[in-house]
Amino acid sequence: MSDALPDGFGDLRARLAELDDLSHAARLLAWDQQTHMPPGGAPARGEAMATLERAHHDRATDAGLGAVLERLAPWAAGRDPEDEAAAIARVALRDYERARRVPADLTAELARASSEAMGVWVEAKRRSDFPLLRPHLERIVELRRRMAACFPEAEHPYDALLDHYEPGMTTAQVRAVFAVLRPRLVQLIEEVAASGSAPVLPGPFPVAGQRELALEMAHALGFEQAGWRMDDAEHPFCMGLAPGDIRVTSRFSHQDLSGVFAVLHEVGHGLYEEGVDPGLARTTMGTGVSLGIHESQSRLWENFVGRSRAFWEHWHPRALALFGDAALGGGELEGFLRAINAVRPGLIRVEADEATYALHIVLRFELEVRLIEADLAVAELPDAWAQGMAELLGVEVPDDAHGVLQDIHWAAGEIGYFPTYALGTIVAAQLWLAASAAIGDLDERLARGDTLALREWLRERVHRFGRTIDPPDVVRRATGSALDPEPLLAHLEAKYRARYGVSDLR
Amino acid sequence: MSDALPDGFGDLRARLAELDDLSHAARLLAWDQQTHMPPGGAPARGEAMATLERAHHDRATDAGLGAVLERLAPWAAGRDPEDEAAAIARVALRDYERARRVPADLTAELARASSEAMGVWVEAKRRSDFPLLRPHLERIVELRRRMAACFPEAEHPYDALLDHYEPGMTTAQVRAVFAVLRPRLVQLIEEVAASGSAPVLPGPFPVAGQRELALEMAHALGFEQAGWRMDDAEHPFCMGLAPGDIRVTSRFSHQDLSGVFAVLHEVGHGLYEEGVDPGLARTTMGTGVSLGIHESQSRLWENFVGRSRAFWEHWHPRALALFGDAALGGGELEGFLRAINAVRPGLIRVEADEATYALHIVLRFELEVRLIEADLAVAELPDAWAQGMAELLGVEVPDDAHGVLQDIHWAAGEIGYFPTYALGTIVAAQLWLAASAAIGDLDERLARGDTLALREWLRERVHRFGRTIDPPDVVRRATGSALDPEPLLAHLEAKYRARYGVSDLR
């Protein structure tokens, strides 16, 4: 850290440490809820989580914290942009101002409304009954619009929501990027669909074997018993509780290898959390800077590494040994690669392949913006959804359970979250390109099971900064350019046109 | 709860709910630390636990809470002693006053000193090097004496420490009870030792089979998947996180069945936590009233039920099926019962049998009182320990690792805790006697695997009150008498004199 730290910096560190400790506890409550908690514990857990959230909010908006931050601001502004201590003070001030902008009552109201809506969502999805959820979503959209209004200086009201998940990102930027992505992906998918080839691995894949394979891969990537663990969860996720305490979760089905790819995805998140400079521990900066950058790490390992020929040159023999030739559709690597990279336009986002995934996000982003602009009513969502799916992916939505009710995010009060999934994939492609250029023999390394050089490059260029550098700067420093959808499009177009033998019509 | 609740009671409930939520989180942090946390998470976990502890302490000693409690005190004093709401206000006021008495700095200093001492203890025990730990224990004794001095009205300074774990219990009462226990147990053990019979089960007992048996027993006792879970831990414990979320832990060795008895013990604790009136959830009263009463539940299930002929009439065939006749020393129940009830004076408390256990506690209590009275210096502990073990159990202490360094309690800053283990066993015997009288066919029920009547009796007489009734009143209500060592002595003397054929010399 810095040489001479100003008065007040120790006080700031102590306050941030307390905030981080409360987050640590809150994260553990959430992890346990999704992995180990007996169902009977749910009501009390909800209350405990809300209390911790309030305790955190009280401290995050404490006037004493504000005073310390104000006092440090001139010093921080005068320091080198590389200075970690100054960055801590700078980002913490922004967090504080942001937290103070939204009245505590409004935050609490959204928490209550979301908690109720999530319960209703489960039932509405089960019965495919959108009208059941509608009033709850209307309330959530209204509350989110009120939150957006707390930031009147924003160019677009959606900016304020987006900024919560992706600091520095604007609606205009996302629109611009998606405007490039949308037509090119739609066309690519049409071409691939026309080629009629979407091979499937026959399976079955016994879960014990998948778990073994996934753990071996995770260990190869950097999962160490002393600092990580892996548990089962209904919806896989990763949580960094602290340096040396990374929690990955997974879910396996014997029908396919999706669980193995999910582990690669979550370990990608975990490597980011693990790679943050230990000097940022017990500040509020010791974690991933945004959902988008986080997703760039998970997608990079899941797709750019995990679906590559080089990676499977090393792992395919192991998969054959575990599952047998028949399950993998024969002993040839080529057929296996075609199957794990197959494109299949479908209804469900979380089952989407690498090529179609971003279009699921484009749809959600467009609908969210219109909801916040009040250009679309909640009641009109199902129709707008069906229309969007037909346009983007050429699929017909049979019911709301397979349409607008499939994701929990809106019921959970999360609006502005979805775009980060696609932004992450875009950044992953940019990082992959840069890393491949920097590490001349990356493919050869992956082909012998060596991921170390790539991990180190990512640690050095992305991970170690934690939240001290904003997402656009992370991208610019690591790749030399701004957010750019071209590398992703080039990657997908090259992969699928080559694989499926479709000529380049661009 | 009550009909007309006074103004301020809602405020009190909200404050207690917050305290309970923070405890819930703190308990989960501790549970996870001992069951799932990767070792690398230890430093951050310690910090997070300390922060939650401080947040809890701040709220528990908040002047606003005090004002509410003062306002409610006259109302609570005028209510029926059975009134649950009034009891909440009464006990909460006592908690508040107690918490305010000890300066926060002193509490923090003890926390720091203990945290350091626990680290040193691990090393000191490994090397059997008492001098290494000595200065840390001296510091802890000094801090504990300063804490005791915060309660100048106590008859004996040790009272204040004891009261923390066992509200309402005094040094004089423990002395009186132990004065009866000590000579009778010493004599009984001498007699049993002279008889020369201490059969051992040959084993081995594969851990998978033990786990199966223990889980079957736990389910029979009331362990339900929806509200409980069982995990492995180095030192088994039980934690009630919330109603419907009981965490039992276990540890098995293939050499003996101690892990099975440990599960019965921990499920006994769990049944207590589970049996508290749900109306006390999210107050600070929804847990066991004291360590002693808690231990009465675990000991009752472990020893009075779990080592009884009736219980094993049901379970012995299952054990034979799982482990085979040879492992159990033949197919006869009689020989098995002799082995699981064998008396073997030894050095280690946690390995002690039902007859010798209390004498390990008598020794620790006597030493603790002398340390607090400054009648014994920390430096003199090893010699005093060796002398006590020779007098009480007739064993020679070979080194400090097998003597004064065996337990973590003192290094953890816990002084006044040990006596509750023996008090619990005494109360267990009283409850067992009363339950046997109330449930005419208890043995017949246990012999057919039915523990329901006993569990219901305990729930009705002990569990449901949580912390709203003080330990002495719990004992008096449930058994009709005050704390009394006679039932325990009668139980042990009858069991061992009959079993070993030693004549009654009393």
Interface residues (C-beta under 8 A of the other chain):
Chain A: A17 E18 D21 L22 H24 A25 A26 L28 L29 D32 H36 M37 P38 P39 G40 G41 A42 P43 A44 R45 E47 A48 A50 T51 L52 A55 E224 Q225 A226 G227 W228 R229 D231 L241 A242 P243 G244 D245 I246 A281 R282
Chain B: A17 E18 D21 L22 H24 A25 A26 L28 L29 D32 H36 M37 P38 P39 G40 G41 A42 P43 A44 R45 E47 A48 A50 T51 L52 A55 E224 Q225 A226 G227 W228 R229 D231 L241 A242 P243 G244 D245 I246 A281 R282
